[in-house]
Amino acid sequence: MAQLETCWNEVHRRIDKTCRQAGRDPSSVRLIAVSKTRTVPEITALHALGQQRFGENYVQEFVAKWEALALPALEPPLEWHFIGALQRNKTRAVAERADWVHGIDRLNIAQRLSKQRPDSHPPLQVCLQVNLSGEPGKAGVAEADLEPLAAAVAELPGLRLRGLMTLPAPSTDPAEQRRPFRRLRELHDRLNTRGHRLDTLSMGMSGDLEAAILEGATLVRVGTALFGPRNAQGTQA
């Protein structure tokens, strides 16, 4: 697992360097290790280095890992972020296990998570996913529908609306990378002027985390830069 430690240190070096460039405290950016398709030993090895936050995209895989790592409990405890698309018939498994859900773009999904969140659990931390490109069929709420969705989700018991998330089209141009992240920050700030108390921008992955941090990211979702190339299943992070 020596390579994993090297990669973990390099990702943190990139985060720290960019925060200094932006005049930000590096502690203001938290790293989510996107562990989809990765093994339990890889997760425990990364946790041993100090990584606490892990992101999963597929409900069945998430549940299997959650159960495998539930006992004996790791210290500090793992913080599970569900970052994939969520179907109506799979919300209960996530509501009962996850700490965060990043991809909410429909009120009915939020309502099901609210109803299914156990009373014994703290509120489920949630982000709304925004489709900034306007592409039909792409996940995320349209900008025009964001404010009413945010208002409705903020009222649901068992949930705490923390912020916004986006998954922009890949680009290798730093200026183009920053454009959608800047827009998400503007939407975040606009919601706060409407009375929300958002504090989270979930944006930036292996290839564009610097652009995201420069535009205010507080959570970056990194998979490939930590673990190396993935299996064919799913989109790389």
HUKAVEN-V552590 format. One record per residue. N is the residue number from 1. OMEGA is omega as a letter, one per 20 degrees, with the letter a starting at -180 (* if undefined). BURIAL is I if it has 24 or more other C-alpha atoms within 12 Angstrom, else O. Layout:
BEGIN
n = <N & N>
omega = <OMEGA & OMEGA>
burial = <BURIAL & BURIAL>
END
This chain:
BEGIN
n = <1 & 2 & 3 & 4 & 5 & 6 & 7 & 8 & 9 & 10 & 11 & 12 & 13 & 14 & 15 & 16 & 17 & 18 & 19 & 20 & 21 & 22 & 23 & 24 & 25 & 26 & 27 & 28 & 29 & 30 & 31 & 32 & 33 & 34 & 35 & 36 & 37 & 38 & 39 & 40 & 41 & 42 & 43 & 44 & 45 & 46 & 47 & 48 & 49 & 50 & 51 & 52 & 53 & 54 & 55 & 56 & 57 & 58 & 59 & 60 & 61 & 62 & 63 & 64 & 65 & 66 & 67 & 68 & 69 & 70 & 71 & 72 & 73 & 74 & 75 & 76 & 77 & 78 & 79 & 80 & 81 & 82 & 83 & 84 & 85 & 86 & 87 & 88 & 89 & 90 & 91 & 92 & 93 & 94 & 95 & 96 & 97 & 98 & 99 & 100 & 101 & 102 & 103 & 104 & 105 & 106 & 107 & 108 & 109 & 110 & 111 & 112 & 113 & 114 & 115 & 116 & 117 & 118 & 119 & 120 & 121 & 122 & 123 & 124 & 125 & 126 & 127 & 128 & 129 & 130 & 131 & 132 & 133 & 134 & 135 & 136 & 137 & 138 & 139 & 140 & 141 & 142 & 143 & 144 & 145 & 146 & 147 & 148 & 149 & 150 & 151 & 152 & 153 & 154 & 155 & 156 & 157 & 158 & 159 & 160 & 161 & 162 & 163 & 164 & 165 & 166 & 167 & 168 & 169 & 170 & 171 & 172 & 173 & 174 & 175 & 176 & 177 & 178 & 179 & 180 & 181 & 182 & 183 & 184 & 185 & 186 & 187 & 188 & 189 & 190 & 191 & 192 & 193 & 194 & 195 & 196 & 197 & 198 & 199 & 200 & 201 & 202 & 203 & 204 & 205 & 206 & 207 & 208 & 209 & 210 & 211 & 212 & 213 & 214 & 215 & 216 & 217 & 218 & 219 & 220 & 221 & 222 & 223 & 224 & 225 & 226 & 227 & 228 & 229 & 230 & 231 & 232 & 233 & 234 & 235 & 236 & 237>
omega = <a & r & r & r & r & a & r & r & a & r & r & r & r & r & a & a & a & r & r & r & a & a & a & r & r & r & r & r & a & a & r & r & a & a & r & a & r & a & r & r & r & r & a & r & r & r & r & r & a & a & a & a & a & a & r & a & a & a & a & r & r & a & a & r & r & a & r & a & a & a & i & a & r & r & i & a & r & r & a & r & r & a & a & r & a & r & a & a & a & a & a & a & r & r & a & a & a & r & a & r & a & a & a & r & r & a & a & r & r & r & r & r & r & a & a & r & a & r & a & a & r & r & r & a & a & r & r & r & a & r & a & a & a & a & r & r & r & a & r & r & r & a & a & a & a & a & r & r & r & a & a & a & a & a & a & r & r & r & r & r & a & a & a & r & r & r & a & r & a & r & r & r & a & r & r & r & a & a & a & r & r & a & r & r & r & r & r & a & r & r & r & r & r & r & r & r & a & r & a & r & r & a & a & r & a & a & a & a & r & r & a & r & r & r & r & r & r & r & r & a & a & r & a & a & r & a & a & a & a & r & a & a & r & r & r & a & *>
burial = <O & O & O & I & I & O & I & I & O & O & I & I & O & I & I & I & O & I & I & O & O & O & O & O & O & I & O & I & I & I & I & I & I & I & I & I & I & I & O & O & O & I & I & I & I & I & I & O & O & O & I & I & I & I & I & I & I & I & I & I & I & I & I & O & I & I & O & O & I & O & O & O & O & O & O & O & O & I & I & I & I & I & I & I & I & I & I & O & O & O & I & I & I & I & I & I & I & I & I & I & I & I & I & I & I & I & I & O & I & I & I & I & I & I & O & I & I & O & O & O & O & O & I & I & I & I & I & I & I & I & I & I & O & O & O & O & O & O & I & I & I & I & I & O & O & I & I & O & I & I & O & I & I & I & O & I & I & I & I & I & I & I & I & I & I & I & I & I & I & I & O & O & O & O & O & O & I & I & I & I & I & I & I & I & I & O & I & I & O & O & I & O & O & O & O & I & O & I & I & I & I & I & I & I & I & I & I & I & I & I & I & I & I & I & I & I & I & I & I & I & I & I & I & I & I & I & I & I & O & O & O & O & O & O & I & I & I>
END
